[in-house]
Amino acid sequence: MDNFEDLADRLEVYARQWKIEFTSKKIETPSSILAFGVLAESRWPAVLKLIKPRSDEQKAGRWLEYHAGRGAVNLFKMDEGALLLEQVIPGTELVELVRAGKDGEATRQICRVIELLCGGFKGGVANPEGFKSVEDWGKAFTRNSRTILTAKIPVELLDRAESLYHELCESQGPRRLLHGDLHHYNVLLDANQGWRAIDPKGVIGEMAYETGAMLRNPDESPEFYADPRTLKSRVRIICQSLGLEEKRVLGWCFAQAILSVIWSIEDWGVEVEIGSTLRLAETSFNLLQGL
């Protein structure tokens, strides 16, 4: 693919190449630009997504190709840094269920998406090459200055999270190609296919790992997701829906929460986000102690 400095120019290039007619809004996010329209020949609703060079979604096209619409949005075409996707209609975000007081239903729907993405409960699914593993992601615990980390993270939580993360990695069950960031804003409603995942990062790990992101979201409501009653309820639904062990789900929740804080520190994240995630880490840590 040629290098276009101006993303707007790239939109026009792909619109001609893939025969797309833009009909409505264009959206820019920290990781990409989205342009909504229809395929000229079939009039099928579509989205052209241009992934920014430093985005952590560089392998999203391969991930979507691998899952082939099972639990995820359909991929029509892809090129380096460009994806032509089926438009999810109406495209309601799953977070709306939480806002409506239906968190239990939202949790069950994410579990259903996880079940589809993981291909069922029995027998591992062959994993494609080129994706990072959860072990790779865990290297953030050791690549950063301990002084910098402990300035934000209580020492006990940091040490326990690092140890538990590695313990969980070593004892994983069947590994699959996971979404890696499956939460309430990355699951949209399709009128015909139900709830479907978007914006994958792609990581190889066990099914239980996939539950971590949902447990620290919606990020707009930390007082809700960090509450012990909410966390207990969500973990119970997850374990019942996916046949997972409570201790393992809570363990990943805790270890990933601290890992998420480390990533925020690396990205110069705002204090309020770090504080919210630390509250969830403390809640899950305390619940783990009671098991």
C-alpha positions in Angstrom: 0.0 0.0 0.0 1.2 3.5 -0.8 1.9 5.8 2.1 -0.6 8.7 2.3 0.2 11.3 4.9 -3.3 12.6 4.9 -5.9 10.1 6.2 -8.7 11.9 4.3 -6.8 11.2 1.1 -6.6 7.5 1.9 -10.4 7.5 2.5 -11.0 8.7 -1.0 -8.4 6.2 -2.5 -10.1 3.2 -0.9 -13.5 4.6 -1.7 -12.6 4.4 -5.4 -10.7 1.1 -5.1 -13.4 -0.7 -3.2 -16.4 1.1 -4.7 -17.8 2.7 -1.6 -20.3 5.6 -1.5 -20.0 7.5 1.8 -23.5 8.4 3.0 -23.2 9.7 6.5 -20.8 10.5 9.3 -17.0 10.1 9.6 -15.6 9.4 13.1 -12.1 9.8 14.3 -10.9 7.8 17.4 -7.5 7.6 19.0 -6.8 4.5 17.0 -8.6 4.9 13.7 -10.8 6.8 11.3 -14.2 5.4 10.4 -16.3 6.4 7.3 -19.8 5.0 6.9 -21.5 4.3 3.6 -22.7 1.6 1.2 -21.1 -0.6 -1.3 -21.9 0.9 -4.7 -23.0 -2.3 -6.5 -25.0 -4.1 -3.8 -26.0 -1.0 -1.7 -25.0 -3.1 1.4 -24.2 -0.9 4.4 -20.4 -0.8 5.0 -17.7 0.9 7.1 -14.3 1.9 5.9 -11.8 1.8 8.8 -8.3 3.2 8.5 -6.1 2.1 11.4 -3.6 4.7 12.6 0.1 3.7 12.5 0.6 3.5 16.3 -2.7 1.8 17.0 -2.8 -1.5 18.9 -5.3 -2.8 16.3 -2.8 -3.5 13.5 -3.8 -7.2 13.4 -7.5 -6.5 13.5 -8.0 -7.6 9.9 -6.3 -10.9 10.4 -8.3 -11.5 13.6 -11.6 -10.7 11.8 -10.7 -12.9 8.9 -9.9 -15.8 11.3 -13.3 -15.5 13.1 -15.2 -15.0 9.8 -18.2 -13.3 11.3 -18.7 -15.8 14.2 -19.4 -13.5 17.1 -17.8 -10.6 15.3 -18.5 -8.1 12.6 -18.0 -9.3 9.1 -14.8 -8.3 7.1 -15.3 -7.7 3.4 -11.8 -6.7 2.4 -8.5 -5.6 3.9 -5.3 -3.9 3.0 -2.4 -2.7 5.2 -4.0 -0.4 7.7 -7.4 -0.4 6.0 -10.5 -2.6 6.6 -13.8 -2.7 4.8 -16.4 -3.9 7.2 -20.1 -4.8 7.3 -21.9 -2.0 9.1 -23.6 -3.2 12.2 -27.2 -1.9 12.3 -28.6 -0.5 14.6 -25.1 -0.6 16.2 -26.3 0.0 19.8 -23.5 -0.4 22.2 -23.9 -3.0 24.9 -23.1 -0.3 27.5 -26.7 0.8 27.0 -28.0 -2.2 28.8 -25.8 -1.3 31.8 -27.1 2.2 31.8 -30.6 0.9 31.7 -30.0 -1.1 34.9 -29.6 -4.5 33.1 -26.0 -5.3 34.0 -26.8 -9.0 34.4 -28.2 -9.2 30.9 -25.2 -7.3 29.5 -22.8 -9.7 31.2 -24.6 -12.7 29.8 -24.5 -11.2 26.3 -20.7 -10.7 26.5 -20.4 -14.3 27.6 -22.4 -15.4 24.6 -20.0 -13.5 22.4 -17.0 -15.1 24.1 -18.5 -18.5 23.6 -18.9 -17.8 19.9 -15.4 -16.4 19.5 -13.8 -19.3 21.3 -15.7 -21.8 19.2 -17.4 -23.6 22.1 -16.1 -25.2 25.3 -14.6 -28.5 24.1 -11.5 -29.0 22.1 -9.0 -26.3 21.4 -9.2 -24.2 18.2 -6.0 -23.9 16.1 -4.4 -20.5 16.7 -3.0 -18.5 13.8 0.6 -17.4 14.0 1.7 -13.8 14.4 -0.4 -12.8 17.4 1.1 -12.0 20.8 0.4 -14.2 23.8 -0.9 -13.2 27.2 2.7 -13.9 28.4 3.9 -11.3 26.0 1.5 -8.8 27.4 2.6 -9.6 30.9 6.2 -8.4 30.2 4.9 -5.0 31.2 5.4 -6.0 34.8 9.2 -6.2 34.3 10.0 -3.7 31.6 9.2 -0.7 33.7 11.1 0.9 36.6 9.9 -0.5 39.9 10.3 3.0 41.4 8.0 4.5 38.8 5.4 1.7 39.3 5.3 1.8 43.1 4.8 5.5 43.0 1.3 4.8 41.7 0.7 1.2 42.7 0.8 -0.2 46.3 3.7 -2.5 46.6 1.6 -5.5 47.9 -0.8 -5.3 45.0 2.0 -5.0 42.4 3.9 -7.9 43.8 0.9 -10.2 44.2 -0.4 -9.3 40.7 2.8 -10.0 39.0 3.2 -13.3 40.8 -0.4 -14.3 40.1 -0.3 -13.3 36.5 2.6 -15.6 35.8 1.0 -18.4 37.8 -2.2 -18.1 35.8 -0.2 -18.0 32.5 1.6 -21.2 33.4 -1.6 -23.1 34.3 -3.8 -22.0 31.4 -6.3 -24.3 29.8 -6.8 -24.6 26.0 -5.6 -21.4 24.3 -7.6 -19.5 21.7 -7.3 -16.4 19.6 -9.0 -13.9 22.0 -10.3 -10.4 21.3 -8.1 -8.9 24.0 -10.3 -5.9 24.8 -13.8 -7.2 24.9 -15.9 -4.8 26.9 -19.2 -3.0 26.8 -18.2 -0.4 24.1 -16.8 -3.0 21.8 -19.9 -5.1 21.5 -22.7 -3.8 19.2 -26.2 -5.0 18.4 -27.0 -6.3 14.9 -30.7 -6.7 14.2 -30.2 -10.0 12.5 -27.1 -11.5 14.1 -27.4 -10.3 17.7 -24.5 -8.8 19.7 -21.2 -8.7 17.8 -17.6 -7.8 18.7 -15.7 -4.9 17.0 -12.2 -3.4 17.4 -10.1 -6.5 18.4 -6.5 -6.3 19.5 -5.9 -10.1 19.2 -4.0 -12.1 21.8 -3.5 -15.9 22.4 -4.7 -17.1 25.8 -7.3 -19.1 27.6 -11.0 -18.2 27.7 -10.9 -17.0 31.3 -8.5 -14.2 30.3 -11.1 -12.7 28.0 -13.3 -11.8 30.9 -10.9 -9.3 32.4 -11.8 -6.3 30.2 -15.5 -6.5 30.9 -15.0 -6.5 34.6 -13.3 -3.1 34.6 -15.9 -1.5 32.5 -18.0 0.6 31.7 -15.1 3.0 32.4 -17.6 5.8 32.9 -18.9 4.0 36.1 -16.0 2.9 38.3 -18.1 3.3 41.4 -20.4 0.6 40.0 -17.9 -2.0 38.5 -15.5 -1.7 41.5 -18.3 -2.4 44.0 -18.0 -5.9 45.6 -21.6 -6.7 45.0 -21.4 -5.9 41.3 -18.1 -7.9 40.9 -19.6 -10.9 42.8 -22.7 -10.9 40.6 -20.7 -10.6 37.4 -18.3 -13.3 38.3 -21.1 -15.7 39.2 -22.9 -15.1 35.8 -19.6 -15.5 34.0 -18.8 -18.8 35.7 -22.3 -20.1 35.2 -22.4 -19.1 31.5 -18.9 -20.2 30.5 -18.2 -23.0 32.9 -15.2 -21.2 34.4 -13.7 -21.3 37.9 -14.5 -18.3 40.1 -11.0 -18.2 41.5 -9.5 -18.1 38.1 -11.8 -15.4 36.8 -11.2 -13.2 39.9 -7.5 -13.9 39.6 -7.3 -12.7 36.0 -9.5 -9.7 37.0 -7.1 -8.7 39.7 -3.9 -9.3 37.7 -5.2 -7.6 34.6 -6.4 -4.6 36.5 -2.8 -4.0 37.8 -1.5 -4.7 34.3 -4.0 -2.1 32.9 -2.7 0.4 35.5 0.9 -0.2 34.3 -0.2 0.4 30.7 -1.9 3.6 31.8 1.3 4.7 33.5 3.3 4.0 30.4 0.8 6.0 28.4 0.8 8.9 30.9 -2.8 8.1 31.8 -4.9 10.4 33.9 -5.0 9.9 37.7 -8.7 9.3 37.8 -8.5 6.3 35.4 -5.6 4.8 37.4 -7.4 5.3 40.7 -10.6 3.7 39.3 -8.8 0.6 38.1 -6.8 0.3 41.4 -10.2 0.3 43.2 -11.3 -2.7 41.2 -7.9 -4.4 41.8 -8.4 -3.9 45.5 -11.9 -5.3 45.4 -10.9 -8.4 43.4 -7.9 -8.9 45.6 -10.1 -8.8 48.8 -12.6 -11.3 47.2 -9.8 -13.6 46.3 -8.6 -13.7 49.9 -12.1 -15.0 50.9 -12.0 -18.0 48.6 
